[in-house]
Amino acid sequence: MSDSSAEQHDVPLIPLEDFFRNPEKTGFKLSYDGQHLAFLQPVNQRLNLFSQPVDGDEALQLTDVTDRDIAGFLWASSKRLIYIRDNGGDENFSLFAVDQDGSNLKELTPFKDVKVQLIDDLEDNEDEILIGMNKRDKRFFDAYRINIHTGDVQLIGENPGNISSWITDNAGNLRVALTSDGVNNSLLYRSSEDDDFETLVTTNFRESISPLFFDFDDEQLFVSTNINRDKNAIVRYDPEANEEVKELYAHPEVDVTGLLRSKKREIITGVTYVTDKRHYEFFDDDREQLQQTLELRLGGYEVVIASQNKAEDRLLIRTYSDQSQGSYYFYDKQEDALRELSEMSPWLNEDDMAEMQPIEYKSRDGFMIYGYLTLPKGKVPKNLPVVVHPHGGPWARDTWGFNPAVQFLANRGYAVLQMNFRGSTGYGRRFWEAGFKEWGQKMQHDITDGVQYLIEEGIADPDRIGIYGGSYGGYAVLAGLAFTPEVYACGVDYVGVSNLLTFMDTIPPYWEQYRKMLYEMVGNPEDDQEHRMLEERSPVNYVDRIEAPLLIAQGANDPRVNKAESDQIVAALKNKGIDVPYIVKDNEGHGFRNEENRFEFYREMETFLAKHLGGRKDIG
């Protein structure tokens, strides 16, 4: 039952749980031989792993996890799957394997407080994959060959303490490594695994050369790089000659990092990039025709090939939009047959969802800021309550697409503003670097300028503006309430940083090699002047300025933003005599993955925002 005192709306008040419940089915992947599908499906509120024949309808449950969702999975062979799980959000992911018929379930890495990363799934090897583990030293990831049946591991690349990632050639040989000392990054190369690595390029971290994969002769590399450029471009690179061979594609407005290929036909087929939305540039007529065919049949949606078999004649297709979580489809190229496998959230009616509109506005010092505005459906866009929603990272960006929190807020009557403030990635080096050491300052000004833009457009009611964000977005919430208290009527901080000095002191051990880079990007606490700067930009030190009501949520096991970050701001506010609502979950980390915890958080948030901004609330 909806609040009877609320204004009547044509758009129904959708139950909160419908936005934040686990999807019907998700993560579909096709086996190498194209005979089986695997996917995640909730069982008793936890995402478990299932498989089924491509040509059959009966799915088999392979796992029975009850404490926490399976975080991700892959086909490791045509008959065996691997998946990862952590413990209560600690992000120490362990690797498991199971046959497609549910037999031979085994934890492959039963090591305490060890995190596993995938290096190469070795699709031509039915018995092994390559992984990275920080088993020997919690700060660094060595490379291992691991048997997916027995769990036997062989160390094949010992990390000397500076390697940040390992890259293989098409045969699965470790041929390239990236190193970092926190400030300088190097690209290392060797002709074979019998040779020693040699340094090809060393740059300051502001310049990057990121290997995507080897060419089909395993001689040259395709890389995304911004060396001698502002925007990342796709380039062919010759490691033997140590030089760029050819620029394949660059875009004048955004970085380009996505490269498409056909392993079977051994050709590069195109690139992907994101401006306001996802776009393609094709180099291959067959791949372009395939995209056009799929988009014509699935009109109105972004269309992505999510998975395919080795023969590349059986494909899994995923659709995306701003008003739908989309669906998965199976496409048989030889039969030219397309069939839907599953809709992600069939309980949500697209016609009730709000449109996410790309927008742009200028910052006070002249930067063009790109973002998205979602207006509540059925409401005149004038004098609306607004929730400002800065993204986390902060070295990330918002993109167009379905966001359950945004749609939930719009359904409750709020306009939602998302912006890619300076420091966001994807817009080139100059824009990214403009955010360095600007936490709480120019990065925050870009957010405030977005609020001003909505006020000047007449969209926002100046007295009903809230701010909600997670991680860095949570910091932006606290900074907004502390440094511009006149702007916001309330705030919701979700696993956010409150004290820049203690944040730097509690980074996980595997971030240690990036510490100097963090000092360059955020501020150096070992420098007296910058230490003072970090103190001055820590909202916990300015609780006397916070006037607006604040809701805080935190996972107890968060390895990125330690629980102490939220504890500090809550204690400081309580010392001031303010009782701040504080949600702590002992079985969560950096964000709430368990469905029931999401429900509780957003239910509290719904009540909180309705009280302070006047939006709709479900009381039934």
C-alpha positions as CSV (number, residue, x, y, z in Angstrom):
1,M,0.0,0.0,0.0
2,S,1.4,3.4,-0.9
3,D,1.4,6.5,1.3
4,S,-2.2,7.9,1.1
5,S,-0.9,11.4,1.7
6,A,1.3,11.3,-1.3
7,E,0.3,12.9,-4.6
8,Q,-1.4,10.5,-7.0
9,H,0.8,9.3,-9.8
10,D,0.1,7.4,-13.0
11,V,3.3,5.4,-12.5
12,P,2.7,2.7,-9.9
13,L,4.7,2.5,-6.8
14,I,6.9,-0.5,-7.5
15,P,7.9,-2.7,-4.5
16,L,11.4,-1.9,-3.4
17,E,12.4,-5.6,-3.6
18,D,11.7,-5.7,-7.3
19,F,14.6,-3.3,-8.0
20,F,17.2,-5.0,-5.7
21,R,16.3,-8.7,-5.8
22,N,18.7,-11.1,-7.6
23,P,18.0,-11.5,-11.3
24,E,15.9,-14.4,-12.7
25,K,19.1,-15.8,-14.4
26,T,22.3,-14.0,-15.2
27,G,25.9,-14.4,-16.5
28,F,25.1,-16.9,-19.3
29,K,28.2,-18.4,-20.8
30,L,28.6,-20.9,-23.6
31,S,30.9,-23.9,-23.4
32,Y,33.9,-24.1,-25.8
33,D,32.2,-26.8,-27.8
34,G,28.9,-24.9,-27.9
35,Q,26.9,-27.8,-26.4
36,H,26.1,-26.4,-23.0
37,L,25.1,-23.2,-21.2
38,A,26.1,-22.2,-17.7
39,F,24.5,-19.4,-15.7
40,L,23.8,-18.1,-12.2
41,Q,20.3,-18.4,-10.7
42,P,19.1,-17.6,-7.2
43,V,18.3,-20.4,-4.8
44,N,17.2,-19.3,-1.4
45,Q,18.4,-15.7,-2.2
46,R,21.9,-16.8,-3.2
47,L,23.2,-17.0,-6.8
48,N,24.2,-20.5,-7.6
49,L,25.7,-22.1,-10.7
50,F,23.6,-24.1,-13.2
51,S,24.1,-25.8,-16.5
52,Q,21.9,-27.1,-19.2
53,P,22.3,-28.4,-22.8
54,V,21.9,-25.8,-25.5
55,D,19.2,-27.8,-27.1
56,G,17.4,-28.7,-23.9
57,D,15.3,-26.9,-21.3
58,E,16.2,-28.8,-18.2
59,A,18.7,-27.0,-16.0
60,L,20.9,-28.8,-13.5
61,Q,22.0,-27.0,-10.2
62,L,25.7,-27.5,-9.8
63,T,26.3,-25.7,-6.5
64,D,24.5,-25.1,-3.2
65,V,26.0,-22.0,-1.6
66,T,23.9,-20.5,1.2
67,D,26.0,-17.8,2.8
68,R,27.0,-15.6,-0.2
69,D,26.5,-15.4,-4.0
70,I,29.0,-17.0,-6.4
71,A,30.9,-14.0,-7.5
72,G,31.8,-15.2,-11.0
73,F,32.5,-18.2,-13.1
74,L,34.0,-19.5,-16.4
75,W,34.2,-22.6,-18.5
76,A,37.6,-24.0,-17.9
77,S,37.1,-26.8,-20.4
78,S,34.1,-28.1,-22.4
79,K,33.1,-30.3,-19.4
80,R,34.3,-28.4,-16.3
81,L,33.6,-25.0,-14.8
82,I,35.5,-22.8,-12.3
83,Y,34.0,-20.2,-10.0
84,I,35.1,-17.9,-7.2
85,R,33.8,-17.0,-3.8
86,D,35.0,-14.8,-0.9
87,N,34.2,-14.8,2.8
88,G,31.8,-12.1,3.9
89,G,33.0,-9.5,1.5
90,D,36.7,-9.7,2.3
91,E,37.5,-10.1,-1.4
92,N,40.0,-12.9,-0.8
93,F,38.5,-14.9,-3.6
94,S,39.0,-18.7,-3.6
95,L,38.8,-20.8,-6.7
96,F,36.5,-23.8,-7.1
97,A,35.8,-26.2,-9.9
98,V,32.8,-28.5,-10.8
99,D,31.9,-30.7,-13.7
100,Q,28.9,-29.7,-15.8
101,D,26.9,-32.6,-14.4
102,G,27.5,-31.4,-10.8
103,S,30.2,-34.0,-9.9
104,N,33.7,-33.6,-8.7
105,L,33.2,-30.4,-6.9
106,K,36.5,-29.2,-5.5
107,E,38.0,-26.1,-3.9
108,L,41.2,-25.6,-5.8
109,T,42.8,-22.9,-3.6
110,P,42.0,-23.7,0.0
111,F,44.4,-21.1,1.3
112,K,43.5,-18.7,4.1
113,D,43.5,-15.0,3.3
114,V,44.7,-15.6,-0.3
115,K,43.2,-13.9,-3.3
116,V,43.0,-15.5,-6.7
117,Q,43.1,-13.8,-10.1
118,L,42.6,-15.3,-13.5
119,I,45.5,-14.9,-16.0
120,D,44.4,-17.2,-18.8
121,D,41.7,-19.8,-19.1
122,L,43.8,-21.8,-21.6
123,E,40.8,-22.7,-23.8
124,D,42.8,-25.3,-25.7
125,N,43.9,-27.0,-22.5
126,E,41.3,-29.3,-21.0
127,D,43.1,-29.7,-17.7
128,E,44.8,-26.5,-16.7
129,I,44.4,-22.7,-16.4
130,L,46.8,-19.9,-15.3
131,I,46.0,-17.9,-12.2
132,G,47.7,-15.3,-10.0
133,M,47.8,-15.7,-6.2
134,N,49.3,-13.7,-3.4
135,K,50.0,-16.9,-1.5
136,R,53.7,-16.4,-1.0
137,D,53.5,-12.7,-0.2
138,K,50.2,-11.0,0.5
139,R,51.4,-7.9,-1.4
140,F,52.1,-9.5,-4.7
141,F,50.6,-12.0,-7.2
142,D,52.8,-14.8,-8.5
143,A,51.7,-16.7,-11.7
144,Y,50.7,-20.4,-11.3
145,R,49.6,-23.2,-13.6
146,I,46.8,-25.0,-11.8
147,N,45.2,-28.4,-12.6
148,I,41.4,-27.8,-12.6
149,H,40.8,-31.5,-11.5
150,T,43.3,-32.0,-8.7
151,G,44.2,-28.5,-7.6
152,D,47.9,-29.2,-8.1
153,V,49.7,-25.9,-8.6
154,Q,53.0,-25.1,-10.3
155,L,54.7,-21.7,-9.8
156,I,55.6,-20.4,-13.3
157,G,56.3,-16.8,-12.6
158,E,57.6,-15.5,-9.3
159,N,56.8,-11.8,-8.7
160,P,59.9,-9.9,-7.7
161,G,57.7,-7.4,-6.0
162,N,56.8,-5.0,-8.8
163,I,54.7,-7.0,-11.3
164,S,51.1,-5.7,-11.4
165,S,49.9,-8.1,-14.2
166,W,50.9,-11.0,-16.4
167,I,49.9,-11.4,-20.1
168,T,50.1,-14.5,-22.2
169,D,50.3,-15.1,-25.9
170,N,47.7,-17.1,-27.8
171,A,49.4,-20.4,-26.8
172,G,49.2,-19.5,-23.1
173,N,52.9,-18.7,-22.6
174,L,53.8,-15.9,-20.2
175,R,55.4,-13.4,-22.5
176,V,54.5,-9.9,-21.2
177,A,54.4,-8.3,-17.7
178,L,53.5,-4.9,-16.4
179,T,55.4,-3.5,-13.5
180,S,54.8,-0.6,-11.2
181,D,56.8,1.1,-8.4
182,G,53.8,3.3,-7.7
183,V,54.9,6.1,-9.9
184,N,56.7,4.5,-12.8
185,N,55.2,1.8,-14.9
186,S,57.1,-0.5,-17.3
187,L,56.2,-2.9,-20.1
188,L,58.3,-6.1,-19.9
189,Y,58.6,-8.6,-22.8
190,R,60.3,-11.9,-23.6
191,S,60.4,-13.9,-26.9
192,S,59.7,-17.2,-25.0
193,E,59.3,-18.5,-21.5
194,D,63.0,-19.7,-21.7
195,D,64.2,-16.0,-21.9
196,D,64.4,-13.4,-19.3
197,F,62.0,-10.4,-19.3
198,E,63.4,-7.2,-20.8
199,T,62.1,-3.7,-20.2
200,L,60.6,-2.2,-23.4
201,V,59.0,1.0,-22.1
202,T,59.0,2.9,-18.8
203,T,56.7,5.8,-18.3
204,N,55.3,7.8,-15.5
205,F,51.9,6.3,-14.5
206,R,50.2,9.2,-16.2
207,E,51.1,7.6,-19.5
208,S,50.0,4.1,-20.1
209,I,50.5,1.3,-22.5
210,S,48.1,-1.6,-21.8
211,P,48.5,-4.8,-23.8
212,L,45.2,-6.2,-25.0
213,F,46.4,-9.4,-26.7
214,F,49.0,-10.7,-29.1
215,D,48.4,-10.8,-32.8
216,F,47.7,-14.2,-34.3
217,D,51.3,-14.9,-35.1
218,D,52.2,-14.2,-31.4
219,E,54.8,-11.6,-32.7
220,Q,53.2,-8.2,-32.2
221,L,50.9,-6.8,-29.6
222,F,47.7,-4.8,-29.8
223,V,47.7,-2.2,-27.0
224,S,45.6,0.7,-25.8
225,T,47.9,3.6,-25.1
226,N,48.0,7.4,-24.4
227,I,51.7,7.8,-24.9
228,N,52.2,11.1,-26.9
229,R,48.4,11.4,-26.9
230,D,45.7,12.8,-24.6
231,K,43.2,10.0,-25.4
232,N,43.9,6.3,-25.4
233,A,44.1,4.8,-28.9
234,I,44.3,1.3,-30.2
235,V,47.8,0.6,-31.6
236,R,49.7,-2.3,-33.1
237,Y,53.0,-2.6,-31.3
238,D,56.2,-4.5,-32.3
239,P,58.0,-5.6,-29.1
240,E,61.1,-6.9,-30.9
241,A,61.6,-3.5,-32.6
242,N,60.1,-1.7,-29.5
243,E,58.0,0.7,-31.5
244,E,54.5,1.4,-32.6
245,V,53.7,-0.1,-36.0
246,K,50.3,1.4,-36.7
247,E,47.4,3.3,-35.0
248,L,44.3,1.2,-35.6
249,Y,41.7,3.6,-34.1
250,A,41.5,6.8,-32.0
251,H,38.5,8.9,-31.0
252,P,38.7,12.7,-30.6
253,E,36.4,12.7,-27.5
254,V,37.0,9.6,-25.5
255,D,39.5,6.8,-24.7
256,V,39.3,3.7,-26.8
257,T,40.2,0.5,-25.0
258,G,38.0,-2.2,-26.5
259,L,39.2,-4.3,-29.4
260,L,37.2,-7.0,-31.1
261,R,38.7,-10.1,-32.8
262,S,37.7,-13.4,-34.4
263,K,40.1,-16.1,-33.2
264,K,38.7,-18.5,-35.7
265,R,39.2,-16.3,-38.7
266,E,42.3,-14.6,-37.2
267,I,41.3,-11.1,-37.9
268,I,40.6,-7.9,-35.9
269,T,36.9,-7.1,-36.4
270,G,36.5,-3.7,-34.8
271,V,36.6,-1.5,-31.7
272,T,34.2,-0.4,-29.0
273,Y,34.1,2.9,-27.2
274,V,31.7,4.8,-24.9
275,T,30.7,8.5,-25.4
276,D,27.2,9.0,-24.2
277,K,26.4,5.3,-25.0
278,R,28.3,2.3,-26.3
279,H,29.4,2.6,-30.0
280,Y,31.2,0.3,-32.5
281,E,33.6,0.9,-35.4
282,F,33.9,-2.2,-37.5
283,F,36.8,-3.2,-39.7
284,D,35.2,-6.5,-40.9
285,D,32.0,-6.7,-43.1
286,D,30.9,-10.0,-41.6
287,R,31.0,-8.7,-38.0
288,E,29.3,-5.5,-39.0
289,Q,26.5,-7.4,-40.7
290,L,26.1,-9.6,-37.7
291,Q,25.7,-6.6,-35.4
292,Q,23.2,-5.0,-37.8
293,T,21.2,-8.2,-38.0
294,L,21.0,-8.6,-34.2
295,E,20.2,-4.9,-33.6
296,L,17.4,-5.1,-36.2
297,R,15.9,-8.1,-34.5
298,L,16.4,-6.7,-31.0
299,G,15.5,-3.1,-31.9
300,G,15.9,-0.4,-29.3
301,Y,18.5,-2.1,-27.2
302,E,22.3,-2.1,-27.0
303,V,23.4,-5.5,-28.3
304,V,26.6,-7.3,-27.1
305,I,28.0,-10.7,-27.9
306,A,28.4,-12.1,-24.4
307,S,29.9,-15.5,-25.2
308,Q,30.5,-17.8,-28.1
309,N,31.9,-21.3,-28.9
310,K,35.2,-21.9,-30.5
311,A,33.6,-22.4,-33.9
312,E,32.0,-18.9,-33.5
313,D,28.7,-20.2,-35.0
314,R,26.8,-20.4,-31.7
315,L,26.6,-17.1,-29.7
316,L,25.1,-15.8,-26.5
317,I,23.7,-12.3,-26.9
318,R,23.0,-9.8,-24.1
319,T,20.8,-6.7,-24.5
320,Y,21.0,-3.5,-22.4
321,S,19.0,-0.4,-22.0
322,D,18.3,2.3,-19.5
323,Q,14.8,1.0,-18.8
324,S,15.5,-2.7,-18.6
325,Q,18.1,-5.0,-17.2
326,G,17.8,-6.8,-20.6
327,S,17.8,-10.4,-21.7
328,Y,20.0,-13.2,-22.9
329,Y,19.5,-14.8,-26.3
330,F,21.0,-17.8,-28.1
331,Y,21.8,-17.2,-31.7
332,D,22.7,-20.0,-34.2
333,K,24.5,-18.4,-37.1
334,Q,24.1,-21.4,-39.4
335,E,20.4,-21.6,-38.8
336,D,20.0,-17.9,-38.5
337,A,17.9,-18.7,-35.5
338,L,17.5,-16.4,-32.4
339,R,15.7,-17.4,-29.3
340,E,15.4,-15.8,-25.9
341,L,16.9,-17.7,-22.9
342,S,15.9,-15.5,-20.0
343,E,14.9,-12.0,-19.2
344,M,16.9,-10.6,-16.3
345,S,14.0,-9.0,-14.4
346,P,10.7,-10.0,-15.9
347,W,8.9,-8.6,-12.9
348,L,9.8,-5.0,-14.0
349,N,7.7,-3.3,-16.6
350,E,9.8,-1.2,-18.9
351,D,6.9,1.2,-19.5
352,D,7.1,2.1,-15.8
353,M,10.8,2.8,-15.9
354,A,12.3,6.3,-16.4
355,E,14.6,7.4,-19.2
356,M,18.2,8.1,-18.5
357,Q,19.1,11.2,-20.6
358,P,22.7,12.1,-21.4
359,I,23.4,15.7,-20.4
360,E,26.4,18.1,-20.3
361,Y,27.2,21.3,-18.4
362,K,30.2,23.5,-17.9
363,S,32.2,23.6,-14.6
364,R,32.9,26.9,-13.1
365,D,36.4,26.8,-14.6
366,G,35.4,25.8,-18.1
367,F,35.6,22.0,-18.2
368,M,32.7,20.3,-20.0
369,I,31.2,17.8,-17.6
370,Y,29.2,14.9,-19.1
371,G,26.6,13.0,-17.2
372,Y,23.1,11.6,-17.0
373,L,19.8,12.9,-15.8
374,T,16.9,10.5,-14.9
375,L,13.6,12.3,-14.4
376,P,10.7,10.6,-12.6
377,K,8.2,9.3,-15.1
378,G,4.9,11.2,-15.3
379,K,6.1,14.3,-13.6
380,V,6.6,17.7,-15.0
381,P,10.4,18.4,-14.8
382,K,10.0,21.5,-12.7
383,N,10.9,22.1,-9.1
384,L,11.5,18.4,-8.4
385,P,13.3,16.9,-5.4
386,V,16.7,15.7,-6.6
387,V,19.1,13.0,-5.5
388,V,22.7,13.7,-6.7
389,H,24.5,10.4,-7.2
390,P,28.3,10.7,-7.8
391,H,30.0,7.5,-8.8
392,G,32.7,5.6,-6.9
393,G,36.3,5.1,-7.9
394,P,36.8,7.9,-8.3
395,W,38.9,6.8,-11.3
396,A,35.9,5.3,-13.1
397,R,32.9,6.7,-15.0
398,D,29.2,6.4,-15.2
399,T,27.6,5.0,-18.3
400,W,24.2,4.8,-19.9
401,G,22.2,1.8,-18.9
402,F,19.9,0.3,-16.3
403,N,20.8,1.2,-12.7
404,P,18.5,-0.3,-10.1
405,A,19.2,2.4,-7.5
406,V,18.5,5.2,-10.0
407,Q,15.3,3.6,-11.2
408,F,14.2,3.1,-7.6
409,L,14.8,6.7,-6.8
410,A,13.0,7.9,-9.9
411,N,10.0,5.7,-9.1
412,R,9.9,7.4,-5.7
413,G,9.6,10.8,-7.4
414,Y,13.2,12.0,-7.4
415,A,15.2,13.4,-10.3
416,V,18.6,11.7,-10.3
417,L,21.8,13.4,-11.4
418,Q,24.9,11.5,-12.2
419,M,28.0,13.2,-13.5
420,N,31.5,12.3,-14.6
421,F,33.4,14.9,-12.6
422,R,37.1,15.6,-13.4
423,G,39.2,12.7,-12.4
424,S,36.8,10.3,-14.1
425,T,38.3,7.9,-16.6
426,G,37.4,7.6,-20.3
427,Y,37.8,11.2,-21.2
428,G,41.5,11.4,-21.7
429,R,44.6,12.1,-19.7
430,R,44.1,15.9,-19.2
431,F,40.6,15.4,-17.7
432,W,41.8,12.5,-15.5
433,E,44.8,14.4,-14.2
434,A,42.7,17.5,-13.5
435,G,41.3,15.6,-10.5
436,F,44.6,14.8,-8.9
437,K,44.8,16.1,-5.4
438,E,41.3,17.7,-5.8
439,W,39.3,15.5,-3.5
440,G,36.9,17.8,-1.8
441,Q,37.9,20.7,-4.0
442,K,37.6,20.9,-7.8
443,M,36.2,17.4,-8.1
444,Q,33.5,18.4,-5.6
445,H,33.0,21.7,-7.3
446,D,32.0,19.8,-10.5
447,I,29.3,18.0,-8.5
448,T,28.1,21.3,-6.9
449,D,28.0,22.9,-10.4
450,G,25.8,20.1,-11.6
451,V,23.3,20.9,-8.8
452,Q,23.5,24.6,-9.8
453,Y,22.8,23.6,-13.4
454,L,19.6,21.8,-12.4
455,I,18.5,24.8,-10.3
456,E,19.1,27.2,-13.2
457,E,17.2,24.9,-15.5
458,G,14.3,25.0,-13.1
459,I,14.3,21.2,-12.7
460,A,15.5,21.2,-9.1
461,D,13.8,22.5,-6.0
462,P,16.7,24.2,-4.2
463,D,15.3,23.2,-0.8
464,R,15.0,19.5,-1.7
465,I,18.3,18.3,-2.9
466,G,19.9,15.2,-1.4
467,I,23.2,13.4,-2.2
468,Y,23.8,9.6,-2.2
469,G,27.0,7.7,-3.2
470,G,29.2,4.7,-2.5
471,S,32.9,4.5,-1.9
472,Y,34.4,7.7,-3.4
473,G,30.8,8.7,-4.0
474,G,30.3,8.2,-0.2
475,Y,33.2,10.6,0.4
476,A,31.6,13.1,-2.0
477,V,28.4,12.8,0.2
478,L,30.3,13.7,3.3
479,A,32.3,16.4,1.6
480,G,29.2,17.9,0.1
481,L,27.5,18.0,3.6
482,A,30.6,19.3,5.3
483,F,32.0,21.8,2.7
484,T,28.7,23.0,1.1
485,P,26.1,22.5,3.8
486,E,23.9,25.1,2.2
487,V,23.4,22.9,-0.9
488,Y,22.0,19.6,0.6
489,A,18.9,18.8,2.6
490,C,20.3,15.3,3.5
491,G,22.9,12.7,2.5
492,V,23.3,8.9,2.3
493,D,26.9,7.7,2.6
494,Y,27.5,4.1,1.5
495,V,31.0,2.6,2.4
496,G,32.5,6.1,2.0
497,V,35.8,7.6,3.1
498,S,35.6,10.1,5.9
499,N,39.3,10.6,6.8
500,L,41.9,10.7,4.0
501,L,44.8,10.0,6.4
502,T,43.4,6.9,7.9
503,F,42.1,5.7,4.5
504,M,45.7,5.8,3.3
505,D,46.8,3.8,6.3
506,T,44.4,0.9,5.9
507,I,44.7,0.0,2.2
508,P,44.9,-3.8,1.5
509,P,48.4,-5.3,1.2
510,Y,48.0,-5.9,-2.5
511,W,47.6,-2.2,-3.1
512,E,50.9,-1.5,-1.4
513,Q,52.9,-1.2,-4.7
514,Y,50.4,1.6,-5.7
515,R,50.9,3.6,-2.6
516,K,53.1,6.2,-4.2
517,M,50.6,6.6,-7.1
518,L,47.9,7.2,-4.5
519,Y,50.1,9.8,-3.0
520,E,50.4,11.5,-6.4
521,M,46.6,11.3,-7.1
522,V,45.2,12.0,-3.6
523,G,48.0,13.5,-1.6
524,N,51.1,12.5,0.3
525,P,50.6,12.2,4.1
526,E,54.4,12.1,4.5
527,D,54.8,15.6,3.2
528,D,54.0,18.2,5.9
529,Q,52.0,20.5,3.5
530,E,50.1,17.8,1.9
531,H,49.4,16.1,5.3
532,R,47.7,19.3,6.3
533,M,45.8,19.4,3.0
534,L,44.5,15.8,3.6
535,E,43.4,16.8,7.1
536,E,41.6,19.8,5.7
537,R,39.8,17.7,3.1
538,S,38.7,15.0,5.5
539,P,35.0,15.5,6.3
540,V,35.4,13.9,9.7
541,N,37.3,17.0,10.8
542,Y,34.4,19.3,9.9
543,V,31.4,17.7,11.6
544,D,30.6,21.1,13.1
545,R,29.6,22.2,9.6
546,I,27.3,19.3,8.9
547,E,23.8,20.4,9.3
548,A,21.8,18.0,7.1
549,P,20.6,14.6,8.3
550,L,22.9,11.8,7.3
551,L,22.4,8.0,6.8
552,I,25.5,5.7,6.8
553,A,25.9,2.1,5.7
554,Q,29.0,0.0,6.0
555,G,30.3,-3.6,5.5
556,A,32.3,-4.8,8.5
557,N,34.8,-6.7,6.3
558,D,35.4,-4.0,3.7
559,P,39.1,-4.3,2.6
560,R,39.1,-1.1,0.5
561,V,37.3,1.4,2.8
562,N,37.9,0.1,6.3
563,K,34.9,0.1,8.7
564,A,36.8,2.7,10.8
565,E,36.0,5.3,8.1
566,S,32.3,5.1,8.9
567,D,32.9,4.6,12.6
568,Q,34.8,7.8,12.9
569,I,32.2,10.0,11.3
570,V,29.4,8.4,13.3
571,A,31.3,8.9,16.6
572,A,32.1,12.5,15.7
573,L,28.5,13.3,14.9
574,K,27.3,11.5,18.1
575,N,29.8,13.6,20.1
576,K,28.1,16.6,18.6
577,G,24.8,15.3,19.8
578,I,23.5,14.1,16.5
579,D,22.1,10.5,16.3
580,V,23.0,9.4,12.8
581,P,21.3,6.2,11.5
582,Y,24.1,3.7,11.0
583,I,23.7,0.3,9.2
584,V,26.6,-2.2,9.7
585,K,26.6,-5.7,8.2
586,D,29.0,-8.2,9.6
587,N,28.8,-10.4,6.5
588,E,29.5,-7.7,3.9
589,G,32.5,-5.9,2.5
590,H,32.7,-3.0,0.0
591,G,29.0,-2.9,-0.8
592,F,26.1,-5.2,0.1
593,R,26.0,-8.3,-2.1
594,N,23.5,-10.3,0.0
595,E,19.9,-9.6,-1.2
596,E,18.4,-9.2,2.3
597,N,21.0,-6.6,3.2
598,R,20.3,-4.6,0.1
599,F,16.6,-4.7,0.9
600,E,17.3,-3.4,4.4
601,F,19.6,-0.6,3.3
602,Y,17.3,0.7,0.6
603,R,14.3,0.4,2.8
604,E,16.0,2.6,5.3
605,M,17.1,5.0,2.6
606,E,13.5,5.2,1.2
607,T,12.2,6.2,4.6
608,F,15.0,8.6,5.2
609,L,14.7,10.4,1.8
610,A,10.9,10.6,2.1
611,K,11.2,12.3,5.4
612,H,13.8,14.8,4.3
613,L,13.0,15.3,0.6
614,G,9.3,14.5,0.4
615,G,9.4,11.6,-2.1
616,R,7.1,8.7,-2.2
617,K,7.3,5.8,0.2
618,D,5.9,2.3,0.3
619,I,4.3,1.7,3.7
620,G,2.7,-1.6,2.9
